[in-house]
């Protein structure tokens, strides 16, 4: 039997764990502890997981090698889409600020 944060399970149950989603990604620095993984080797990519059988606030990290490639690809695609949307929003804000500055300069110059 294994235990983490007051939850207990057997090895057989562990094989049936099903991830609901990946919700974060870290690259281990070799010094920090990562919840259930403890200190991971420097450079190891760990994904934060929400499991279907545990509450969402249960912090759990797994290395890429323990996850299905589909789950990782889905997470990375979602992150890329969010980053692109953020970049677009920043570009639009910069354009708006430039237009407002031009208008202010035109008003002050007249």
C-alpha positions in Angstrom: 0.0 0.0 0.0 1.2 3.5 -0.9 0.3 6.8 0.7 0.4 10.4 -0.4 -1.2 13.4 1.4 -3.5 11.1 3.4 -4.6 9.1 0.4 -3.8 5.3 0.2 -3.8 3.0 -2.7 -2.3 -0.4 -3.8 0.0 -1.0 -6.8 -3.0 -2.6 -8.6 -5.1 0.6 -8.1 -2.2 2.7 -9.2 -2.2 1.1 -12.6 -5.8 2.2 -13.1 -5.2 5.8 -12.2 -6.7 8.0 -14.9 -5.6 11.6 -15.4 -8.3 14.2 -15.8 -5.9 16.9 -17.1 -2.4 18.2 -17.0 -2.5 21.6 -15.4 1.1 22.7 -15.1 4.7 21.9 -16.2 8.0 22.4 -14.4 11.6 21.6 -15.2 13.3 20.2 -12.1 16.3 22.2 -10.9 17.7 19.3 -8.9 17.2 21.0 -5.6 13.5 21.7 -5.1 11.0 19.0 -4.0 8.0 18.3 -6.2 5.2 16.9 -4.1 5.0 13.1 -4.7 8.2 13.1 -6.8 10.5 14.5 -4.1 13.7 15.9 -5.6 13.8 15.1 -9.3 17.0 15.0 -11.3 17.9 18.4 -12.8 16.3 18.9 -16.2 13.5 16.4 -15.7 10.2 17.7 -17.0 7.4 17.1 -14.6 3.7 17.7 -15.3 1.2 18.6 -12.6 -1.7 16.3 -12.8 -5.3 16.4 -11.7 -6.5 12.8 -11.3 -10.1 11.8 -11.8 -10.2 10.0 -8.4 -8.7 12.7 -6.3 -9.7 16.3 -5.4 -8.3 18.9 -7.9 -6.2 20.5 -5.1 -4.1 17.3 -4.7 -0.7 18.3 -6.0 0.8 15.5 -8.0 3.7 15.5 -10.5 4.7 12.9 -13.0 7.6 12.8 -15.5 6.9 12.7 -19.2 7.8 9.0 -19.3 4.9 8.1 -17.0 2.3 9.9 -19.1 0.6 9.1 -22.4 1.9 11.2 -25.3 -1.7 12.2 -26.2 -2.1 13.9 -22.8 1.2 15.7 -23.0 0.5 16.8 -26.6 -2.9 18.1 -25.6 -1.4 20.1 -22.7 1.4 21.5 -24.9 -1.1 22.5 -27.6 -3.3 24.2 -25.1 -0.4 26.1 -23.7 0.8 27.2 -27.1 -2.7 28.4 -28.0 -2.9 30.4 -24.7 0.5 31.9 -25.3 -0.5 33.0 -28.9 -3.7 34.5 -27.5 -1.8 36.4 -24.9 0.7 37.7 -27.5 -2.1 38.9 -29.7 -3.8 40.7 -26.8 -0.5 42.4 -25.9 -0.1 43.4 -29.6 -3.6 44.9 -29.7 -3.0 46.8 -26.4 0.3 48.2 -27.8 -1.5 49.3 -31.0 -4.3 51.0 -29.0 -1.8 52.8 -26.7 0.1 54.0 -29.8 -3.1 55.3 -31.4 -4.1 57.1 -28.1 -0.7 58.7 -27.9 -1.0 59.9 -31.5 -4.4 61.3 -30.8 -3.1 63.1 -27.7 -0.2 64.5 -29.6 -2.5 65.8 -32.3 -4.8 67.4 -29.8 -1.9 69.0 -28.0 -0.3 70.2 -31.2 -3.4 72.0 -32.5 
